[in-house]
Amino acid sequence: MKTNVCLLLCLFALTTAAVAQTSTTAPSAATSATSESLRDYAGTYTFASGSPISNYTITVKDGELYGDAGMGTYKLIKQDAVDQYKSTSSYGSIISFVRDASTKQVTGLSLAAQGQQLNATKDK
């Protein structure tokens, strides 16, 4: 009987420690973006002439990032890679933002979907 009680207490202590450790862990990079940092991405991006998409508009609403290529606005979900998001559209496009090496400002994006990669420049 004492052995069972001891085992139960040990399990309780281990479970409590695991829960405490989990709740004090810092948020992952995928969930730590702030609305202010998301605004770096906001704007209109223009693709080269002849591209199947002419413009891609990025907006921030309620702390979430959204993209619109002229076929509806879809939420963009942060991926593990820096400056990379996945569209919730049926295409499941991967949007990788491009930054200037010296200023770190977002200057463009690369959109990968259906085996194609399209590059766009952020409008000033």
CNS distance restraints for C-alpha pairs under 8 A (distance, minus, plus):
assign (resid   1 and name CA) (resid   5 and name CA) 6.39 0.50 0.50
assign (resid   2 and name CA) (resid   6 and name CA) 6.10 0.50 0.50
assign (resid   3 and name CA) (resid   7 and name CA) 6.15 0.50 0.50
assign (resid   4 and name CA) (resid   8 and name CA) 6.18 0.50 0.50
assign (resid   5 and name CA) (resid   9 and name CA) 6.17 0.50 0.50
assign (resid   6 and name CA) (resid  10 and name CA) 6.15 0.50 0.50
assign (resid   7 and name CA) (resid  11 and name CA) 6.14 0.50 0.50
assign (resid   8 and name CA) (resid  12 and name CA) 6.10 0.50 0.50
assign (resid   9 and name CA) (resid  13 and name CA) 6.13 0.50 0.50
assign (resid  10 and name CA) (resid  14 and name CA) 6.18 0.50 0.50
assign (resid  11 and name CA) (resid  15 and name CA) 6.06 0.50 0.50
assign (resid  12 and name CA) (resid  16 and name CA) 6.05 0.50 0.50
assign (resid  13 and name CA) (resid  17 and name CA) 6.13 0.50 0.50
assign (resid  14 and name CA) (resid  18 and name CA) 6.16 0.50 0.50
assign (resid  15 and name CA) (resid  19 and name CA) 6.20 0.50 0.50
assign (resid  16 and name CA) (resid  20 and name CA) 6.15 0.50 0.50
assign (resid  17 and name CA) (resid  21 and name CA) 6.12 0.50 0.50
assign (resid  18 and name CA) (resid  22 and name CA) 6.16 0.50 0.50
assign (resid  19 and name CA) (resid  23 and name CA) 6.19 0.50 0.50
assign (resid  20 and name CA) (resid  24 and name CA) 6.34 0.50 0.50
assign (resid  21 and name CA) (resid  25 and name CA) 6.30 0.50 0.50
assign (resid  27 and name CA) (resid  31 and name CA) 6.26 0.50 0.50
assign (resid  27 and name CA) (resid  32 and name CA) 5.95 0.50 0.50
assign (resid  28 and name CA) (resid  32 and name CA) 6.11 0.50 0.50
assign (resid  29 and name CA) (resid  33 and name CA) 7.08 0.50 0.50
assign (resid  29 and name CA) (resid  80 and name CA) 7.13 0.50 0.50
assign (resid  30 and name CA) (resid  78 and name CA) 5.33 0.50 0.50
assign (resid  30 and name CA) (resid  79 and name CA) 6.11 0.50 0.50
assign (resid  30 and name CA) (resid  80 and name CA) 6.09 0.50 0.50
assign (resid  31 and name CA) (resid  78 and name CA) 7.52 0.50 0.50
assign (resid  33 and name CA) (resid  37 and name CA) 6.35 0.50 0.50
assign (resid  33 and name CA) (resid  38 and name CA) 6.77 0.50 0.50
assign (resid  34 and name CA) (resid  38 and name CA) 6.21 0.50 0.50
assign (resid  34 and name CA) (resid  63 and name CA) 6.83 0.50 0.50
assign (resid  35 and name CA) (resid  39 and name CA) 6.31 0.50 0.50
assign (resid  35 and name CA) (resid  60 and name CA) 7.22 0.50 0.50
assign (resid  35 and name CA) (resid  62 and name CA) 7.89 0.50 0.50
assign (resid  35 and name CA) (resid  63 and name CA) 4.83 0.50 0.50
assign (resid  35 and name CA) (resid  64 and name CA) 7.28 0.50 0.50
assign (resid  36 and name CA) (resid  40 and name CA) 7.32 0.50 0.50
assign (resid  37 and name CA) (resid  41 and name CA) 7.81 0.50 0.50
assign (resid  38 and name CA) (resid  42 and name CA) 6.96 0.50 0.50
assign (resid  38 and name CA) (resid  60 and name CA) 6.73 0.50 0.50
assign (resid  38 and name CA) (resid  63 and name CA) 7.75 0.50 0.50
assign (resid  38 and name CA) (resid  64 and name CA) 7.78 0.50 0.50
assign (resid  38 and name CA) (resid  65 and name CA) 6.76 0.50 0.50
assign (resid  39 and name CA) (resid  59 and name CA) 7.76 0.50 0.50
assign (resid  39 and name CA) (resid  60 and name CA) 6.56 0.50 0.50
assign (resid  40 and name CA) (resid 105 and name CA) 7.35 0.50 0.50
assign (resid  40 and name CA) (resid 106 and name CA) 6.43 0.50 0.50
assign (resid  41 and name CA) (resid  58 and name CA) 6.64 0.50 0.50
assign (resid  41 and name CA) (resid  59 and name CA) 7.86 0.50 0.50
assign (resid  41 and name CA) (resid  97 and name CA) 7.50 0.50 0.50
assign (resid  41 and name CA) (resid 106 and name CA) 6.41 0.50 0.50
assign (resid  42 and name CA) (resid  57 and name CA) 7.42 0.50 0.50
assign (resid  42 and name CA) (resid  58 and name CA) 4.71 0.50 0.50
assign (resid  42 and name CA) (resid  59 and name CA) 5.02 0.50 0.50
assign (resid  42 and name CA) (resid  60 and name CA) 6.61 0.50 0.50
assign (resid  43 and name CA) (resid  57 and name CA) 5.79 0.50 0.50
assign (resid  43 and name CA) (resid  58 and name CA) 5.29 0.50 0.50
assign (resid  43 and name CA) (resid  59 and name CA) 6.71 0.50 0.50
assign (resid  43 and name CA) (resid 122 and name CA) 6.92 0.50 0.50
assign (resid  43 and name CA) (resid 123 and name CA) 7.07 0.50 0.50
assign (resid  44 and name CA) (resid  55 and name CA) 6.66 0.50 0.50
assign (resid  44 and name CA) (resid  56 and name CA) 5.76 0.50 0.50
assign (resid  44 and name CA) (resid  57 and name CA) 4.39 0.50 0.50
assign (resid  44 and name CA) (resid  58 and name CA) 6.31 0.50 0.50
assign (resid  44 and name CA) (resid 122 and name CA) 5.94 0.50 0.50
assign (resid  44 and name CA) (resid 123 and name CA) 5.67 0.50 0.50
assign (resid  45 and name CA) (resid  55 and name CA) 5.52 0.50 0.50
assign (resid  45 and name CA) (resid  56 and name CA) 5.12 0.50 0.50
assign (resid  45 and name CA) (resid  57 and name CA) 6.23 0.50 0.50
assign (resid  45 and name CA) (resid 108 and name CA) 6.63 0.50 0.50
assign (resid  45 and name CA) (resid 109 and name CA) 7.41 0.50 0.50
assign (resid  45 and name CA) (resid 120 and name CA) 5.52 0.50 0.50
assign (resid  45 and name CA) (resid 121 and name CA) 5.21 0.50 0.50
assign (resid  45 and name CA) (resid 122 and name CA) 4.23 0.50 0.50
assign (resid  45 and name CA) (resid 123 and name CA) 5.62 0.50 0.50
assign (resid  46 and name CA) (resid  54 and name CA) 5.95 0.50 0.50
assign (resid  46 and name CA) (resid  55 and name CA) 4.61 0.50 0.50
assign (resid  46 and name CA) (resid  56 and name CA) 6.60 0.50 0.50
assign (resid  46 and name CA) (resid 120 and name CA) 5.02 0.50 0.50
assign (resid  46 and name CA) (resid 121 and name CA) 5.35 0.50 0.50
assign (resid  46 and name CA) (resid 122 and name CA) 6.41 0.50 0.50
assign (resid  46 and name CA) (resid 123 and name CA) 6.76 0.50 0.50
assign (resid  47 and name CA) (resid  51 and name CA) 6.30 0.50 0.50
assign (resid  47 and name CA) (resid  53 and name CA) 6.63 0.50 0.50
assign (resid  47 and name CA) (resid  54 and name CA) 5.20 0.50 0.50
assign (resid  47 and name CA) (resid  55 and name CA) 5.99 0.50 0.50
assign (resid  47 and name CA) (resid 118 and name CA) 7.30 0.50 0.50
assign (resid  47 and name CA) (resid 119 and name CA) 6.12 0.50 0.50
assign (resid  47 and name CA) (resid 120 and name CA) 4.26 0.50 0.50
assign (resid  47 and name CA) (resid 121 and name CA) 6.59 0.50 0.50
assign (resid  48 and name CA) (resid  54 and name CA) 7.21 0.50 0.50
assign (resid  48 and name CA) (resid 119 and name CA) 7.61 0.50 0.50
assign (resid  48 and name CA) (resid 120 and name CA) 6.89 0.50 0.50
assign (resid  49 and name CA) (resid  54 and name CA) 7.26 0.50 0.50
assign (resid  50 and name CA) (resid  54 and name CA) 7.95 0.50 0.50
assign (resid  51 and name CA) (resid 118 and name CA) 7.62 0.50 0.50
assign (resid  53 and name CA) (resid  69 and name CA) 6.61 0.50 0.50
assign (resid  54 and name CA) (resid  69 and name CA) 7.79 0.50 0.50
assign (resid  55 and name CA) (resid  69 and name CA) 6.02 0.50 0.50
assign (resid  55 and name CA) (resid  70 and name CA) 7.45 0.50 0.50
assign (resid  55 and name CA) (resid 120 and name CA) 7.96 0.50 0.50
assign (resid  56 and name CA) (resid  67 and name CA) 6.74 0.50 0.50
assign (resid  56 and name CA) (resid  68 and name CA) 5.56 0.50 0.50
assign (resid  56 and name CA) (resid  69 and name CA) 4.47 0.50 0.50
assign (resid  56 and name CA) (resid  70 and name CA) 7.28 0.50 0.50
assign (resid  57 and name CA) (resid  67 and name CA) 5.62 0.50 0.50
assign (resid  57 and name CA) (resid  68 and name CA) 5.12 0.50 0.50
assign (resid  57 and name CA) (resid  69 and name CA) 6.49 0.50 0.50
assign (resid  58 and name CA) (resid  65 and name CA) 7.03 0.50 0.50
assign (resid  58 and name CA) (resid  66 and name CA) 5.62 0.50 0.50
assign (resid  58 and name CA) (resid  67 and name CA) 4.58 0.50 0.50
assign (resid  58 and name CA) (resid  68 and name CA) 6.57 0.50 0.50
assign (resid  59 and name CA) (resid  65 and name CA) 5.93 0.50 0.50
assign (resid  59 and name CA) (resid  66 and name CA) 5.23 0.50 0.50
assign (resid  59 and name CA) (resid  67 and name CA) 6.48 0.50 0.50
assign (resid  60 and name CA) (resid  64 and name CA) 5.53 0.50 0.50
assign (resid  60 and name CA) (resid  65 and name CA) 4.72 0.50 0.50
assign (resid  60 and name CA) (resid  66 and name CA) 6.17 0.50 0.50
assign (resid  61 and name CA) (resid  65 and name CA) 6.58 0.50 0.50
assign (resid  61 and name CA) (resid  66 and name CA) 7.49 0.50 0.50
assign (resid  64 and name CA) (resid  75 and name CA) 7.25 0.50 0.50
assign (resid  64 and name CA) (resid  76 and name CA) 7.60 0.50 0.50
assign (resid  65 and name CA) (resid  75 and name CA) 6.00 0.50 0.50
assign (resid  65 and name CA) (resid  76 and name CA) 5.41 0.50 0.50
assign (resid  65 and name CA) (resid  77 and name CA) 7.55 0.50 0.50
assign (resid  66 and name CA) (resid  73 and name CA) 6.35 0.50 0.50
assign (resid  66 and name CA) (resid  74 and name CA) 5.41 0.50 0.50
assign (resid  66 and name CA) (resid  75 and name CA) 4.38 0.50 0.50
assign (resid  66 and name CA) (resid  76 and name CA) 5.28 0.50 0.50
assign (resid  67 and name CA) (resid  73 and name CA) 5.53 0.50 0.50
assign (resid  67 and name CA) (resid  74 and name CA) 5.44 0.50 0.50
assign (resid  67 and name CA) (resid  75 and name CA) 6.44 0.50 0.50
assign (resid  67 and name CA) (resid  76 and name CA) 6.57 0.50 0.50
assign (resid  67 and name CA) (resid  87 and name CA) 7.41 0.50 0.50
assign (resid  68 and name CA) (resid  72 and name CA) 5.61 0.50 0.50
assign (resid  68 and name CA) (resid  73 and name CA) 4.44 0.50 0.50
assign (resid  68 and name CA) (resid  74 and name CA) 6.42 0.50 0.50
assign (resid  69 and name CA) (resid  73 and name CA) 7.56 0.50 0.50
assign (resid  74 and name CA) (resid  87 and name CA) 6.28 0.50 0.50
assign (resid  74 and name CA) (resid  88 and name CA) 5.72 0.50 0.50
assign (resid  74 and name CA) (resid  89 and name CA) 5.83 0.50 0.50
assign (resid  75 and name CA) (resid  87 and name CA) 6.00 0.50 0.50
assign (resid  75 and name CA) (resid  88 and name CA) 5.64 0.50 0.50
assign (resid  75 and name CA) (resid  89 and name CA) 7.86 0.50 0.50
assign (resid  76 and name CA) (resid  85 and name CA) 5.60 0.50 0.50
assign (resid  76 and name CA) (resid  86 and name CA) 5.30 0.50 0.50
assign (resid  76 and name CA) (resid  87 and name CA) 4.53 0.50 0.50
assign (resid  76 and name CA) (resid  88 and name CA) 6.23 0.50 0.50
assign (resid  77 and name CA) (resid  85 and name CA) 5.14 0.50 0.50
assign (resid  77 and name CA) (resid  86 and name CA) 5.07 0.50 0.50
assign (resid  77 and name CA) (resid  87 and name CA) 6.36 0.50 0.50
assign (resid  77 and name CA) (resid  88 and name CA) 7.34 0.50 0.50
assign (resid  78 and name CA) (resid  83 and name CA) 7.96 0.50 0.50
assign (resid  78 and name CA) (resid  84 and name CA) 6.23 0.50 0.50
assign (resid  78 and name CA) (resid  85 and name CA) 4.48 0.50 0.50
assign (resid  78 and name CA) (resid  86 and name CA) 6.58 0.50 0.50
assign (resid  79 and name CA) (resid  84 and name CA) 5.50 0.50 0.50
assign (resid  79 and name CA) (resid  85 and name CA) 5.18 0.50 0.50
assign (resid  79 and name CA) (resid  86 and name CA) 6.73 0.50 0.50
assign (resid  80 and name CA) (resid  84 and name CA) 7.31 0.50 0.50
assign (resid  83 and name CA) (resid  96 and name CA) 5.76 0.50 0.50
assign (resid  83 and name CA) (resid  97 and name CA) 5.29 0.50 0.50
assign (resid  83 and name CA) (resid  98 and name CA) 7.63 0.50 0.50
assign (resid  84 and name CA) (resid  94 and name CA) 7.04 0.50 0.50
assign (resid  84 and name CA) (resid  95 and name CA) 5.66 0.50 0.50
assign (resid  84 and name CA) (resid  96 and name CA) 4.37 0.50 0.50
assign (resid  84 and name CA) (resid  97 and name CA) 6.33 0.50 0.50
assign (resid  85 and name CA) (resid  94 and name CA) 5.80 0.50 0.50
assign (resid  85 and name CA) (resid  95 and name CA) 5.16 0.50 0.50
assign (resid  85 and name CA) (resid  96 and name CA) 6.46 0.50 0.50
assign (resid  86 and name CA) (resid  92 and name CA) 6.21 0.50 0.50
assign (resid  86 and name CA) (resid  93 and name CA) 5.71 0.50 0.50
assign (resid  86 and name CA) (resid  94 and name CA) 4.51 0.50 0.50
assign (resid  86 and name CA) (resid  95 and name CA) 6.06 0.50 0.50
assign (resid  87 and name CA) (resid  91 and name CA) 7.60 0.50 0.50
assign (resid  87 and name CA) (resid  92 and name CA) 5.11 0.50 0.50
assign (resid  87 and name CA) (resid  93 and name CA) 5.21 0.50 0.50
assign (resid  87 and name CA) (resid  94 and name CA) 6.37 0.50 0.50
assign (resid  87 and name CA) (resid  95 and name CA) 7.44 0.50 0.50
assign (resid  88 and name CA) (resid  92 and name CA) 5.78 0.50 0.50
assign (resid  88 and name CA) (resid  93 and name CA) 7.87 0.50 0.50
assign (resid  89 and name CA) (resid  93 and name CA) 7.32 0.50 0.50
assign (resid  91 and name CA) (resid 113 and name CA) 6.32 0.50 0.50
assign (resid  91 and name CA) (resid 114 and name CA) 7.03 0.50 0.50
assign (resid  92 and name CA) (resid 113 and name CA) 6.85 0.50 0.50
assign (resid  93 and name CA) (resid 111 and name CA) 6.44 0.50 0.50
assign (resid  93 and name CA) (resid 112 and name CA) 5.52 0.50 0.50
assign (resid  93 and name CA) (resid 113 and name CA) 4.67 0.50 0.50
assign (resid  93 and name CA) (resid 114 and name CA) 7.85 0.50 0.50
assign (resid  94 and name CA) (resid 111 and name CA) 5.74 0.50 0.50
assign (resid  94 and name CA) (resid 112 and name CA) 5.14 0.50 0.50
assign (resid  94 and name CA) (resid 113 and name CA) 6.65 0.50 0.50
assign (resid  95 and name CA) (resid 109 and name CA) 6.59 0.50 0.50
assign (resid  95 and name CA) (resid 110 and name CA) 5.74 0.50 0.50
assign (resid  95 and name CA) (resid 111 and name CA) 4.65 0.50 0.50
assign (resid  95 and name CA) (resid 112 and name CA) 6.53 0.50 0.50
assign (resid  96 and name CA) (resid 109 and name CA) 5.52 0.50 0.50
assign (resid  96 and name CA) (resid 110 and name CA) 5.15 0.50 0.50
assign (resid  96 and name CA) (resid 111 and name CA) 6.52 0.50 0.50
assign (resid  97 and name CA) (resid 106 and name CA) 6.64 0.50 0.50
assign (resid  97 and name CA) (resid 107 and name CA) 7.77 0.50 0.50
assign (resid  97 and name CA) (resid 108 and name CA) 5.94 0.50 0.50
assign (resid  97 and name CA) (resid 109 and name CA) 4.21 0.50 0.50
assign (resid  97 and name CA) (resid 110 and name CA) 6.34 0.50 0.50
assign (resid  98 and name CA) (resid 106 and name CA) 5.66 0.50 0.50
assign (resid  98 and name CA) (resid 107 and name CA) 5.78 0.50 0.50
assign (resid  98 and name CA) (resid 108 and name CA) 4.97 0.50 0.50
assign (resid  98 and name CA) (resid 109 and name CA) 5.20 0.50 0.50
assign (resid  98 and name CA) (resid 110 and name CA) 7.31 0.50 0.50
assign (resid  99 and name CA) (resid 103 and name CA) 7.84 0.50 0.50
assign (resid  99 and name CA) (resid 104 and name CA) 5.24 0.50 0.50
assign (resid  99 and name CA) (resid 105 and name CA) 5.24 0.50 0.50
assign (resid  99 and name CA) (resid 106 and name CA) 4.28 0.50 0.50
assign (resid  99 and name CA) (resid 107 and name CA) 5.40 0.50 0.50
assign (resid  99 and name CA) (resid 108 and name CA) 7.01 0.50 0.50
assign (resid 100 and name CA) (resid 104 and name CA) 4.97 0.50 0.50
assign (resid 100 and name CA) (resid 105 and name CA) 5.51 0.50 0.50
assign (resid 100 and name CA) (resid 106 and name CA) 6.46 0.50 0.50
assign (resid 100 and name CA) (resid 107 and name CA) 6.25 0.50 0.50
assign (resid 106 and name CA) (resid 122 and name CA) 7.47 0.50 0.50
assign (resid 107 and name CA) (resid 121 and name CA) 6.08 0.50 0.50
assign (resid 107 and name CA) (resid 122 and name CA) 5.14 0.50 0.50
assign (resid 108 and name CA) (resid 119 and name CA) 7.39 0.50 0.50
assign (resid 108 and name CA) (resid 120 and name CA) 5.45 0.50 0.50
assign (resid 108 and name CA) (resid 121 and name CA) 4.17 0.50 0.50
assign (resid 108 and name CA) (resid 122 and name CA) 4.65 0.50 0.50
assign (resid 109 and name CA) (resid 119 and name CA) 5.86 0.50 0.50
assign (resid 109 and name CA) (resid 120 and name CA) 5.35 0.50 0.50
assign (resid 109 and name CA) (resid 121 and name CA) 6.57 0.50 0.50
assign (resid 109 and name CA) (resid 122 and name CA) 7.45 0.50 0.50
assign (resid 110 and name CA) (resid 117 and name CA) 6.60 0.50 0.50
assign (resid 110 and name CA) (resid 118 and name CA) 5.61 0.50 0.50
assign (resid 110 and name CA) (resid 119 and name CA) 4.43 0.50 0.50
assign (resid 110 and name CA) (resid 120 and name CA) 6.33 0.50 0.50
assign (resid 111 and name CA) (resid 117 and name CA) 5.55 0.50 0.50
assign (resid 111 and name CA) (resid 118 and name CA) 5.12 0.50 0.50
assign (resid 111 and name CA) (resid 119 and name CA) 6.30 0.50 0.50
assign (resid 112 and name CA) (resid 116 and name CA) 5.60 0.50 0.50
assign (resid 112 and name CA) (resid 117 and name CA) 4.33 0.50 0.50
assign (resid 112 and name CA) (resid 118 and name CA) 6.41 0.50 0.50
assign (resid 113 and name CA) (resid 117 and name CA) 6.54 0.50 0.50
